[in-house]
Amino acid sequence: MAASSRGIGLMRLTSRTAPLAARPLQQRLFTTCNPLLKSSKPAPKKTTLPPKKPTKTPSLLKSALNSTKPKPAIKTTSTPPPPPTTPTTPIPPSLTTNPAAIPVIRTLLHNKTPTLLYESGSHLWMKISTWGAAAMFWGYGLVNYGIFRDFVADRTEQLGPWVSYAFVAACVACTGFGSYFFRASHNIVRSIHAVPTAHLARAGALPRGVDPRTTPLLLEIRVKKLLPGPAKKIFVRPEEVRIPFAVYQPASPFRSAEQISSAAERKRREEWEYDKKHMMTVPIRHAGRGLKEAWFGVQRALTKSGFMKMEAGGEKLKLDVASCWALDEGRALDRLVDVMKR
């Protein structure tokens, strides 16, 4: 009995000190000694402790804690990198009066060499016809003057006063018509080049009063002379050239340029095929084409059709727009110069 009572006492002591989960189930539910034992113990003294100050977490620890927290996924839109920009040549203020000319000037300055903008066709038959007509009228005027001097001047009383006036009017008219036809082929533009002033400075041909820093581009206009020989050169700024109308004119408002060029190519191919099959009559057809071109030159000498008036640096010139070649069908020249009616 003593041993059993000692064992029961030890079990109670161990169960009292053990945690709740380790105590026997019957001791937790049916024991009546625990309240008595607790009431026999003195009440614990209440001690007032100072309030705890909030401890500051180090910044490194905070950053570590924040890095461990899951962050919401942010949708990022990937923008493509901007395309590489090419260095643009600065345009002086003197050339920015025409905004359409700025990209053309920049493109022409990148070439570093003269660029052909315009070239006229041949005016051989026109010159022959103008010179022939001028010689004919001047010769007829000289003949009338000789007849008037030898036969009419001394016989005014016999022939009447109106005969003298008629001969004088005929001489003046013949001289005027001859001068008109002779000047029909005067000041015709042969070609127009866009020349960087740096190129002229290197060649030592820079005109007076032109500064390459303020005027980077000049137009070199070559003008045909009345007599055979080297063409006259004129250097002007692009804004100093004035034309009444644009050089580029659509051939047909109902047909595109590709359709017109394809039709012309088809016509040339058909003519070539016809010439191969009819070799005997080829010289006659070619002679007919030559006569047609010659008559076109004579017609232009009489009517001056196909020419446009042009002012460049105070000089009056004539621009052939009927039989010429122009860069980009004349659009480049239209953007550079001053067009009065677009």
Secondary structure, 3 states (H helix, E strand, C coil): CHHHHHHHHHHHHHHHHCCHHHCCHHHHHHCCHHHHHHHHCCCCCCCCCCCCCCCCCCHHHHHHHHHHCCCCCCCCCCCCCCCCCCCCCCCCHHHCCCCCHHHHHHHHHHHCCCEEEEEECCCHHHHHHHHHHHHHHHHHHHHHHHHHHHHHHHHHHHHCHHHHHHHHHHHHHHHHHHHHHHHHHCCEEEEEEEEEHHHHHHHCCCCCCCCCCCCCEEEEEEECCCCCCCCEEEEECHHHEEEEECCCCCCCCCCCHHHHHHHHHHHHHHHHHHHHHCCCCHHHHHHHHHHHHHHHHHHHHHHCCCEEEEEECCEEEEEECCCEEEHHHHHHHHHHCEEEEC
